[in-house]
């Protein structure tokens, strides 16, 4: 098969690494890719959001399957465009990608179908949002309705902080059109977890669970980011709890989306809060998480490509995947300034010395090559991912690899995996 992966982040590097290992894959492309992906696939200089050029490329190169990594082209309708051109694509349609493209749509959808989630209100007027916040008190959560690269959520611990988040989104326009409307919802107490399922429109195949670390600083301090690290499996996601999540959240979502004429195909990523009252949906993403994808691909023993094809073709029923018992843990190295304006262009050395066969893989996110140099070219730059017998061993291997990388302009959290270690 001739396969194109769309995207340029750590998620896409992990997907290229896994897909490229499949005996079904004869030729692998990535658009636009990055310096690390170039070691796994032929990179083509087409932006992930340039739908016209992507469709033209697929026609010219006789692509058999397109795997769409990031949310922006999914919400823009890339899968619809490809399928209309006769090109098979893995990912949801534009109508189904609304589960990620609009938090307000998802909250209303959950309310219609009895899917457990936090109480909420939607706003398009800043004054009304701030008045509602004042009436509810804090802590409270303020979310930009649209896509904001993982940075559009404020968990406010005071009314003043929440109202400032409203101003930032709606009056100063930090998130552009994504912040023109807001969801304000109750704060849920508990432990966060990431749950993934492949979906073929009618059936859902649960994948391994994971936990990520959204806050930029150790101890979950500072602003939210796209993700500073992750690990899998997540000890909090017991088999009984995973069965409950499938029964109460994922399967009802798949059935309801089909009933509403928006059948979902692709990856359904449920961000969950494990509360005293049971699992509650925080939000849906309609693609693999980043950096969760990195740890999932490290643990996956099965060939990923047949599973992606089955999801697209509607043949996931009775499909099965095999997973390593090991723990995989990913530490994100980010450029100084992130999640604000990152410092770009600095050289990264020592990558070859940091990698260690199957035990440690360095997934590139925001990098580019300049002759024989690897340069930082984004906010989240590298995902140092290690396998271990347990979380403690995986963490030790990951941070040992981090310390072998020579990049003074980068930083990372030093406590990735702390919840798993706390549980022992």
Secondary structure, 3 states (H helix, E strand, C coil): CEEEEEECCHHHHHHHHHHHCCCCCCEEEEEECCCCHHHCCEEECCCCCCHHHHHHHHHHCCCCEEEECCHHHHHHCHHHHHHHCCCCEECCCCCCCHHHHCHHHHHHHHHHHCCCECCEEEECCHHHHHHHHHHHCCCEEEEECCCCCCCCEEEECCHHHHHHHHHHHHHCCCCHHHHCCEEEEECCCCEEEEEEEEEECCCEEECCCEEECCEEECCCEEEECCCCEEEECCCCCCHHHHHHHHHHHHHHHHHHHHHCCCCCEEEEEEEEEEECCEEEEEEEECCCCCCHHHHHHHHECCCHHHHHHHHHHCCCCCCCCCECCCEEEEEEEEECCCCCCCCCCCEEECHHHHCECCCEEEEECCEEEECCEEEECCCEEEEEEEEECCHHHHHHHHHHHHHHCECCCEECCCCCCHHHHHHC
